[in-house]
Amino acid sequence: MKLKRAFAILAGAFMLVAVFAACSSAQDTEITASDAVNLIKTYTAEELGVDGELDDYSVLSSSDQEVDGESYYKIAIAIVSEPEEDGSVDLDIHAIFYVSYDGETILAYDEETGEYTEFEDVHEVPTTEAPTDTYEDADEEDAQDDSTADASAE
C-alpha cells in the first residue's frame, strides 16, 4: 500500500514539474501580434513585394491562423480607405504574410496560387524596452525645471 502511495505522489510531482516546464518554455518563445507586425516592418517594401514605401501602407494583424496545423499571426499589408459616413472602411490588401508564434518562420502567401513560400532569412524579432523614467521621476524633473525657471526669472 505504501508503495502505491509513494508512486502516486512521485507521478503527481513529475506531472506538476512537466506542466510548469511546458508553460515556461511556451512563454519564453511566444511573441505577440504587435511583435509580429514589428518583425514584418523590419523588411523593406521591395523585400515584401509591395510597391512604393512601407510607410504608404497599414500593417494589420490577426491571430489564431492555422497553416499546415501550425499557429500563425496573419499580417496584411494594406491600404485602408478613409472611413465612410457609417464608419466602415475598405481594405486594399497588397500582401499577406504568416508569422509563427515563435517569430522564427515567416510565410508569404500568394493569393493567386494559394501557395505559401517560406522566407529564407528571417530577421530577429525587434524588442521594445520599457521606459526607464517612472511617473514620479517625471514629476520630480518637472519640479526641478520649474524651480530653475523661477530662479532665472528673478
Backbone as CSV, one residue per row, in Angstrom:
resi,resn,N_x,N_y,N_z,CA_x,CA_y,CA_z,C_x,C_y,C_z
1,MET,0.818,-1.190,0.000,0.000,0.000,0.000,0.864,1.258,0.000
2,LYS,1.966,1.242,0.799,2.850,2.398,0.855,3.555,2.618,-0.476
3,LEU,3.825,1.540,-1.198,4.490,1.645,-2.488,3.585,2.353,-3.503
4,LYS,2.281,1.998,-3.497,1.332,2.649,-4.407,1.207,4.131,-4.088
5,ARG,1.160,4.445,-2.817,1.032,5.842,-2.390,2.277,6.634,-2.797
6,ALA,3.439,6.066,-2.578,4.686,6.734,-2.948,4.753,6.929,-4.462
7,PHE,4.331,5.912,-5.206,4.330,6.013,-6.662,3.372,7.111,-7.123
8,ALA,2.187,7.186,-6.514,1.199,8.198,-6.884,1.727,9.603,-6.596
9,ILE,2.375,9.784,-5.471,2.936,11.096,-5.127,4.052,11.461,-6.098
10,LEU,4.904,10.508,-6.401,6.008,10.736,-7.324,5.492,11.071,-8.722
11,ALA,4.482,10.346,-9.182,3.904,10.602,-10.502,3.244,11.983,-10.542
12,GLY,2.548,12.353,-9.475,1.926,13.672,-9.403,2.960,14.784,-9.433
13,ALA,4.040,14.605,-8.697,5.111,15.609,-8.681,5.738,15.739,-10.062
14,PHE,5.950,14.624,-10.737,6.524,14.641,-12.073,5.617,15.400,-13.041
15,MET,4.306,15.140,-12.977,3.357,15.821,-13.852,3.347,17.317,-13.583
16,LEU,3.416,17.714,-12.324,3.423,19.119,-11.963,4.659,19.818,-12.524
17,VAL,5.812,19.200,-12.390,7.050,19.769,-12.936,6.947,19.881,-14.455
18,ALA,6.414,18.861,-15.110,6.286,18.874,-16.568,5.362,19.994,-17.026
19,VAL,4.261,20.215,-16.328,3.321,21.279,-16.685,3.983,22.640,-16.569
20,PHE,4.681,22.889,-15.462,5.343,24.174,-15.289,6.466,24.369,-16.300
21,ALA,7.185,23.332,-16.628,8.262,23.425,-17.617,7.686,23.761,-18.987
22,ALA,6.588,23.143,-19.353,5.966,23.412,-20.650,5.434,24.829,-20.711
23,CYS,4.818,25.304,-19.648,4.286,26.656,-19.625,5.399,27.685,-19.716
24,SER,6.473,27.493,-19.000,7.548,28.476,-19.016,8.240,28.505,-20.366
25,SER,8.411,27.358,-21.033,9.067,27.377,-22.333,8.162,28.012,-23.380
26,ALA,6.847,27.833,-23.280,5.936,28.474,-24.223,5.965,29.980,-24.048
27,GLN,6.040,30.450,-22.821,6.081,31.887,-22.581,7.389,32.491,-23.057
28,ASP,8.468,31.745,-22.992,9.761,32.259,-23.407,9.842,32.442,-24.913
29,THR,9.118,31.652,-25.688,9.272,31.688,-27.130,8.130,32.382,-27.857
30,GLU,7.000,32.600,-27.232,5.859,33.165,-27.931,5.989,34.676,-28.048
31,ILE,5.721,35.178,-29.267,5.733,36.616,-29.494,4.294,37.108,-29.546
32,THR,4.106,38.405,-29.459,2.770,38.993,-29.530,2.453,39.377,-30.975
33,ALA,1.200,39.695,-31.230,0.802,40.152,-32.563,1.542,41.441,-32.913
34,SER,1.727,42.305,-31.930,2.475,43.550,-32.145,3.920,43.256,-32.536
35,ASP,4.529,42.247,-31.887,5.888,41.830,-32.245,5.920,41.337,-33.694
36,ALA,4.901,40.578,-34.094,4.842,40.051,-35.458,4.749,41.188,-36.471
37,VAL,3.934,42.200,-36.169,3.831,43.380,-37.051,5.179,44.084,-37.127
38,ASN,5.819,44.284,-35.973,7.119,44.955,-35.959,8.177,44.148,-36.697
39,LEU,8.090,42.820,-36.639,9.021,41.978,-37.383,8.852,42.208,-38.887
40,ILE,7.618,42.219,-39.365,7.364,42.463,-40.793,7.866,43.854,-41.187
41,LYS,7.729,44.824,-40.307,8.175,46.191,-40.604,9.697,46.321,-40.680
42,THR,10.440,45.283,-40.288,11.899,45.343,-40.415,12.340,45.087,-41.856
43,TYR,11.430,44.660,-42.703,11.725,44.419,-44.115,11.365,45.648,-44.938
44,THR,11.990,45.785,-46.092,11.649,46.884,-46.998,10.421,46.498,-47.811
45,ALA,9.796,47.497,-48.418,8.642,47.234,-49.281,9.051,46.303,-50.424
46,GLU,10.244,46.510,-50.959,10.724,45.661,-52.053,10.862,44.204,-51.592
47,GLU,11.438,43.991,-50.392,11.590,42.626,-49.865,10.230,41.960,-49.648
48,LEU,9.215,42.771,-49.322,7.876,42.239,-49.078,7.053,42.140,-50.362
49,GLY,7.592,42.664,-51.467,6.908,42.553,-52.747,5.777,43.538,-52.944
50,VAL,5.878,44.712,-52.298,4.860,45.743,-52.498,5.528,46.985,-53.086
51,ASP,4.749,47.771,-53.829,5.268,48.972,-54.472,5.431,50.109,-53.480
52,GLY,6.300,51.053,-53.815,6.464,52.255,-53.005,7.224,51.986,-51.726
53,GLU,6.841,52.727,-50.692,7.467,52.615,-49.374,6.511,51.908,-48.421
54,LEU,7.055,51.221,-47.450,6.216,50.503,-46.476,5.355,51.487,-45.677
55,ASP,5.844,52.729,-45.504,5.074,53.746,-44.781,3.783,54.129,-45.507
56,ASP,3.671,53.777,-46.796,2.454,54.064,-47.562,1.308,53.123,-47.194
57,TYR,1.613,52.079,-46.425,0.645,51.023,-46.124,0.354,50.940,-44.632
58,SER,-0.778,50.321,-44.322,-1.078,49.913,-42.954,-0.675,48.448,-42.831
59,VAL,-0.113,48.099,-41.692,0.271,46.708,-41.439,-0.673,46.191,-40.358
60,LEU,-1.539,45.261,-40.733,-2.612,44.782,-39.864,-2.366,43.336,-39.469
61,SER,-2.842,42.965,-38.290,-2.620,41.583,-37.836,-3.887,40.960,-37.300
62,SER,-3.904,39.625,-37.368,-4.925,38.837,-36.687,-4.238,37.565,-36.209
63,SER,-4.739,37.008,-35.129,-4.081,35.829,-34.556,-4.905,34.577,-34.817
64,ASP,-4.378,33.468,-34.342,-5.048,32.170,-34.432,-5.353,31.749,-35.866
65,GLN,-4.382,31.963,-36.750,-4.487,31.477,-38.117,-3.691,30.183,-38.198
66,GLU,-4.210,29.208,-38.898,-3.536,27.916,-38.967,-3.093,27.622,-40.389
67,VAL,-1.827,27.189,-40.515,-1.273,26.755,-41.792,-0.582,25.417,-41.534
68,ASP,-0.994,24.402,-42.227,-0.428,23.056,-42.068,-0.366,22.628,-40.599
69,GLY,-1.416,22.935,-39.860,-1.513,22.502,-38.468,-0.729,23.339,-37.470
70,GLU,-0.048,24.377,-37.938,0.725,25.252,-37.052,0.003,26.587,-36.901
71,SER,0.152,27.221,-35.735,-0.483,28.511,-35.468,0.410,29.662,-35.908
72,TYR,-0.209,30.653,-36.529,0.496,31.831,-37.042,-0.321,33.086,-36.783
73,TYR,0.385,34.234,-36.800,-0.270,35.528,-36.893,-0.382,35.844,-38.374
74,LYS,-1.544,36.283,-38.802,-1.724,36.702,-40.190,-1.465,38.198,-40.249
75,ILE,-0.541,38.594,-41.102,-0.171,40.005,-41.238,-0.521,40.444,-42.655
76,ALA,-1.330,41.491,-42.769,-1.727,42.015,-44.076,-1.099,43.384,-44.285
77,ILE,-0.532,43.572,-45.465,-0.014,44.874,-45.881,-1.113,45.463,-46.751
78,ALA,-1.719,46.556,-46.300,-2.913,47.059,-46.979,-2.959,48.578,-46.987
79,ILE,-3.754,49.081,-47.902,-4.108,50.499,-47.897,-5.535,50.560,-47.388
80,VAL,-5.744,51.357,-46.353,-7.052,51.474,-45.718,-7.683,52.784,-46.189
81,SER,-8.920,52.689,-46.702,-9.613,53.880,-47.185,-10.039,54.766,-46.015
82,GLU,-10.367,55.985,-46.331,-10.934,56.892,-45.329,-12.288,56.330,-44.886
83,PRO,-12.647,56.497,-43.614,-13.935,55.955,-43.139,-15.127,56.585,-43.861
84,GLU,-16.088,55.731,-44.185,-17.344,56.191,-44.772,-18.184,56.845,-43.673
85,GLU,-19.328,57.395,-44.029,-20.211,58.021,-43.042,-20.635,57.035,-41.964
86,ASP,-20.811,55.772,-42.345,-21.228,54.760,-41.372,-20.048,54.197,-40.575
87,GLY,-18.826,54.703,-40.831,-17.648,54.264,-40.101,-16.914,53.098,-40.752
88,SER,-17.471,52.538,-41.821,-16.815,51.408,-42.479,-15.635,51.888,-43.327
89,VAL,-14.689,50.986,-43.537,-13.527,51.277,-44.373,-13.330,50.138,-45.364
90,ASP,-12.646,50.432,-46.445,-12.284,49.403,-47.417,-10.811,49.091,-47.259
91,LEU,-10.469,47.818,-47.393,-9.079,47.381,-47.344,-8.641,46.948,-48.731
92,ASP,-7.556,47.517,-49.193,-6.939,47.097,-50.450,-5.667,46.342,-50.060
93,ILE,-5.770,45.018,-49.930,-4.662,44.199,-49.437,-3.670,43.953,-50.569
94,HIS,-2.400,44.276,-50.301,-1.342,44.118,-51.295,-0.464,42.897,-51.037
95,ALA,-0.393,42.433,-49.794,0.420,41.252,-49.478,-0.054,40.666,-48.153
96,ILE,0.095,39.341,-48.025,-0.277,38.646,-46.793,0.894,37.768,-46.363
97,PHE,1.196,37.838,-45.069,2.273,37.038,-44.501,1.759,36.333,-43.252
98,TYR,2.384,35.227,-42.936,2.067,34.488,-41.721,3.349,34.380,-40.902
99,VAL,3.284,34.839,-39.657,4.438,34.819,-38.760,4.150,33.801,-37.663
100,SER,5.069,32.855,-37.483,4.879,31.825,-36.460,4.898,32.454,-35.076
101,TYR,4.270,31.779,-34.133,4.175,32.305,-32.770,5.523,32.399,-32.070
102,ASP,6.545,31.714,-32.605,7.877,31.867,-32.019,8.706,32.913,-32.768
103,GLY,8.157,33.474,-33.856,8.839,34.518,-34.612,9.969,34.019,-35.492
104,GLU,10.098,32.705,-35.637,11.221,32.154,-36.397,10.863,31.767,-37.828
105,THR,9.579,31.784,-38.157,9.151,31.428,-39.505,8.202,32.487,-40.035
106,ILE,8.446,32.899,-41.281,7.540,33.805,-41.981,7.182,33.151,-43.304
107,LEU,5.890,33.079,-43.575,5.403,32.544,-44.835,4.758,33.670,-45.635
108,ALA,5.129,33.790,-46.899,4.466,34.735,-47.798,3.359,33.953,-48.503
109,TYR,2.155,34.528,-48.526,1.011,33.856,-49.136,0.741,34.458,-50.508
110,ASP,0.637,33.606,-51.520,0.315,34.035,-52.877,-1.176,33.783,-53.097
111,GLU,-1.951,34.865,-53.170,-3.403,34.726,-53.304,-3.812,34.066,-54.622
112,GLU,-3.037,34.276,-55.676,-3.383,33.709,-56.971,-3.235,32.190,-56.992
113,THR,-2.153,31.683,-56.399,-1.894,30.237,-56.441,-2.337,29.524,-55.171
114,GLY,-2.521,30.288,-54.074,-2.869,29.681,-52.793,-1.683,29.001,-52.126
115,GLU,-0.465,29.305,-52.595,0.728,28.667,-52.051,1.441,29.572,-51.056
116,TYR,2.181,28.934,-50.157,2.974,29.623,-49.149,4.446,29.456,-49.484
117,THR,5.206,30.538,-49.370,6.647,30.484,-49.590,7.325,30.938,-48.308
118,GLU,8.226,30.108,-47.777,8.910,30.434,-46.529,10.069,31.390,-46.781
119,PHE,10.159,32.436,-45.941,11.294,33.356,-46.010,12.546,32.581,-45.628
120,GLU,13.615,32.802,-46.373,14.872,32.117,-46.054,15.645,32.843,-44.957
121,ASP,15.607,34.162,-44.964,16.361,34.955,-43.998,15.390,35.727,-43.104
122,VAL,15.023,35.127,-41.976,14.080,35.774,-41.061,14.862,36.663,-40.108
123,HIS,14.449,37.931,-40.051,15.092,38.888,-39.153,14.790,38.550,-37.695
124,GLU,15.574,39.125,-36.793,15.302,38.994,-35.354,14.034,39.779,-35.030
125,VAL,13.252,39.271,-34.098,12.057,39.988,-33.646,12.521,41.224,-32.881
126,PRO,12.087,42.428,-33.306,12.508,43.632,-32.583,11.978,43.609,-31.162
127,THR,12.794,44.057,-30.246,12.357,44.138,-28.855,12.182,45.592,-28.491
128,THR,11.204,45.830,-27.656,10.980,47.185,-27.169,11.326,47.197,-25.698
129,GLU,12.080,48.193,-25.311,12.467,48.301,-23.911,11.464,49.179,-23.181
130,ALA,11.197,48.818,-21.956,10.284,49.611,-21.132,10.945,50.945,-20.822
131,PRO,10.158,52.012,-20.749,10.748,53.306,-20.405,11.385,53.248,-19.026
132,THR,12.501,53.958,-18.878,13.211,53.906,-17.607,12.669,54.916,-16.606
133,ASP,12.085,56.006,-17.087,11.530,57.005,-16.173,10.168,56.559,-15.683
134,THR,9.930,56.764,-14.407,8.606,56.491,-13.862,7.848,57.796,-13.786
135,TYR,6.574,57.709,-13.505,5.742,58.899,-13.405,6.283,59.835,-12.329
136,GLU,6.707,59.268,-11.192,7.232,60.079,-10.091,8.508,60.792,-10.515
137,ASP,9.398,60.083,-11.255,10.633,60.703,-11.728,10.322,61.897,-12.616
138,ALA,9.324,61.749,-13.471,8.957,62.835,-14.377,8.456,64.034,-13.579
139,ASP,7.666,63.799,-12.517,7.179,64.902,-11.691,8.335,65.617,-11.006
140,GLU,9.323,64.869,-10.505,10.477,65.481,-9.860,11.273,66.314,-10.846
141,GLU,11.443,65.808,-12.094,12.157,66.568,-13.110,11.409,67.840,-13.450
142,ASP,10.060,67.759,-13.572,9.261,68.949,-13.851,9.402,69.962,-12.729
143,ALA,9.404,69.494,-11.473,9.549,70.397,-10.330,10.909,71.072,-10.370
144,GLN,11.957,70.320,-10.729,13.288,70.917,-10.837,13.323,71.930,-11.969
145,ASP,12.697,71.606,-13.101,12.654,72.537,-14.226,11.913,73.804,-13.835
146,ASP,10.799,73.662,-13.081,10.027,74.825,-12.637,10.851,75.695,-11.706
147,SER,11.609,75.094,-10.769,12.406,75.874,-9.839,13.551,76.571,-10.567
148,THR,14.110,75.942,-11.577,15.161,76.573,-12.388,14.584,77.744,-13.153
149,ALA,13.389,77.571,-13.700,12.748,78.640,-14.462,12.416,79.805,-13.539
150,ASP,11.943,79.520,-12.303,11.634,80.576,-11.348,12.880,81.355,-10.972
151,ALA,13.997,80.636,-10.757,15.239,81.292,-10.367,15.768,82.170,-11.491
152,SER,15.631,81.739,-12.735,16.140,82.531,-13.835,15.234,83.719,-14.129
153,ALA,13.955,83.638,-13.745,13.031,84.741,-13.983,13.247,85.883,-13.001
154,GLU,13.892,85.615,-11.854,14.065,86.659,-10.837,15.146,87.593,-11.185
